Amino acid sequence: DKQVISPALFYGPFDSRGVEVDAQFPLTDQFGIAVGAGLYQDEFPWGGTSHSNSFAIVPLWRPAANLELRPFFSRFSWREEEAEPLMLTADGALPPEIRRGHFFGQRWAQNEGDTFNYGVLGQARFGAWTTRLGLFESIFAPPQEFADLFTSIDATGRASELILAFQDSRFASKSGELRASRMFEEGSRRHTIFLSGRGRIQQRRYGGEVVVDAGLVQIGIGRPIAKPEFDFGEQSRDEIHQETAGVAYQLQWKDLGEMSLGVQKTFYKKTAETPAEVLPTSRAQPTLVNATATVYATERLAAYGSYTE
């Protein structure tokens, strides 16, 4: 209902810094918008850094008194993020202490990627019925990722360094839900019926990584090597489809308590394909129930129990 602009500055820990600005603007009686953006430079205790930025926008539209739509979009991007050295000792030997803030991995092993989340939320009222809608898509798409492993570390700090390079991957999910509810008043009792339908599609592409053997090194000091050419392998893919329909009932009884009962039928299917083979399709069609009950023993004490599948 009012214009707000909110900036923020960050410093620390480990010399990290950043700036954010969030704002909301009511443009008309029916339409408004909220936006946010940020720039960050993160410094990590292992001496690595990361440069990232974020952006989000959320308009709000009320074309009628009984209808509201709220689309949204957000993106978070990061670049030049050195892979954290991961250390595995040999036979439980305690390695020597190393200096904090000194990066001893491979500078070229830098992660980067983007995440996106967008969709729309909606709400409408038709007499005694209330309908809510949510549509979403989430995407995690790193064009390159690395893992820097220091294995078989002995008491002197000697270790074998292995760098895992991962090629362009993608993890995405589309989902949605439509729910309608109807409320009935009966003296001191309130009854509500819920009807819902949900669905999702998840798709993933991953694998085909390359292992680079950097040889024996001293942890805390390291030994840089030239960035090699990567010959990535074939990737794996999998996909999930799921649809669910449900109905629920809720009772609220003034001064006595409340309870709810619900049942859902879901249909699940997963397919997966690796470079070696096509895996058997996974299927499931369970019926799921849930129930809750609350009893008001006194004005300040209630007993509660629930069961969920």
Protein Blocks (a to p, Z undefined) as FASTA:
>chain_A
ZZcddddddedeehiacddddddddfblmbccdddddddddddfkopacddddddddddd
dfbfkbccdddddddddehiacddddddehhiacddddehiacbdfklccdddddddddd
ddddehjbccdddddddddddfbdcddddehiafkopacddddddddddddddddddddd
ddddehjaccddddddddddddddeejiacddebjadehklpaddddddddddddddddd
ddddddddddddehkbccdddddddddddddddfkbccdddddddddddddddddfblmb
ccdddddZZ
